[in-house]
């Protein structure tokens, strides 16, 4: 006949082995949980971000961030081999973020260089206009 655990526990020590067995069974089932699948999408996103950064010649401007991105991706792959999937996903996301940061930093530096060049051109143009009017420089 089925008795609730509370009724068995009220009986005293006689119910304790049953409670211990139930607790061990629950813990055992938790330990048998399957390893989560590899973070394939996160790894692919990191690889893609690194490829985009490399194609944009980011290494010329933000090589430290790109290097960190590659190291994080390498660590993520190692974590997958060690079946540490949560750690692998975290590292893959970090890798992607570092690659995107490198890309953004490189774009900022490129844009600043273009802006500086345009400013020099404007200064030259103003100087030429002033000279043609006979204004002092």
C-alpha positions in Angstrom: 0.0 0.0 0.0 1.3 3.5 -0.9 2.0 5.8 2.1 2.9 9.4 1.7 6.5 10.3 2.7 5.1 12.5 5.6 3.3 9.6 7.1 6.4 7.4 7.0 8.6 10.3 8.4 6.2 10.6 11.4 6.8 7.0 12.3 10.3 7.9 13.4 13.6 6.2 12.6 12.0 3.4 10.7 11.1 5.9 7.9 14.6 7.5 7.8 16.2 4.9 5.5 13.4 5.4 3.0 13.9 9.2 3.0 17.7 8.7 2.6 17.1 6.3 -0.3 14.7 8.8 -1.9 17.3 11.6 -1.5 20.1 9.5 -3.0 17.8 8.6 -6.0 17.1 12.3 -6.6 20.7 13.3 -6.4 21.7 10.3 -8.7 19.2 11.4 -11.3 20.6 14.9 -11.3 24.2 13.5 -11.7 23.1 11.5 -14.7 21.9 14.6 -16.6 23.2 14.8 -20.1 25.9 17.3 -21.2 24.3 20.2 -23.0 25.0 20.4 -26.7 27.9 22.4 -28.0 27.3 26.1 -28.5 27.5 25.8 -32.2 25.8 29.1 -33.0 27.9 31.1 -30.5 31.1 29.5 -32.0 30.0 30.3 -35.5 29.1 33.9 -34.6 32.6 34.4 -33.1 34.3 32.9 -36.1 32.2 35.1 -38.4 33.0 38.2 -36.4 36.8 37.4 -36.5 36.6 36.8 -40.2 34.8 40.2 -40.8 37.4 41.9 -38.6 40.3 40.3 -40.5 38.8 41.3 -43.9 38.5 44.9 -42.7 42.2 44.9 -41.8 41.4 45.5 -38.2 44.8 44.1 -37.2 46.3 47.3 -38.5 44.3 49.4 -35.9 43.1 47.1 -33.1 45.3 44.1 -33.0 45.1 43.6 -29.2 41.3 43.2 -29.3 41.6 40.9 -32.3 44.2 38.8 -30.5 42.0 38.5 -27.4 39.1 37.4 -29.7 41.2 34.7 -31.2 42.4 33.5 -27.7 38.8 33.4 -26.4 37.7 31.4 -29.4 40.6 28.9 -28.9 39.6 28.6 -25.2 36.0 28.0 -26.2 36.9 25.2 -28.5 39.0 23.7 -25.7 36.0 23.9 -23.4 33.9 22.1 -25.9 36.5 19.3 -26.1 36.3 19.1 -22.3 32.5 19.0 -22.4 32.2 22.3 -20.5 29.5 23.7 -22.8 28.4 26.6 -20.6 31.9 27.8 -20.3 32.4 27.3 -24.1 29.3 29.4 -24.9 30.5 32.2 -22.5 33.9 32.2 -24.1 32.5 32.1 -27.6 30.3 35.1 -26.8 33.3 37.0 -25.4 35.3 36.2 -28.5 32.5 37.6 -30.7 32.3 40.8 -28.6 36.1 41.3 -28.7 36.1 40.9 -32.5 33.2 43.3 -32.8 34.9 45.8 -30.5 38.1 45.5 -32.6 36.1 46.2 -35.7 34.4 49.2 -34.2 37.7 50.6 -32.9 39.3 50.2 -36.4 36.3 51.9 -38.0 36.6 54.7 -35.6 40.3 55.2 -36.3 39.7 55.0 -40.1 36.9 57.6 -39.8 39.1 59.9 -37.7 41.8 59.6 -40.3 39.4 60.6 -43.1 38.0 63.4 -40.9 41.5 64.7 -40.3 42.4 64.6 -44.0 39.2 66.5 -44.9 40.0 69.1 -42.2 43.5 69.6 -43.7 41.9 70.0 -47.1 39.5 72.6 -45.8 42.3 74.4 -44.1 44.3 74.5 -47.4 41.2 75.6 -49.3 40.6 78.4 -46.9 44.2 79.5 -47.1 44.1 79.6 -50.9 40.8 81.6 -50.8 42.3 84.1 -48.4 45.4 84.4 -50.5 43.4 85.0 -53.7 41.4 87.8 -52.0 44.6 89.4 -50.8 43.7 88.9 -47.2 46.5 88.4 -44.7 47.1 84.8 -43.7 
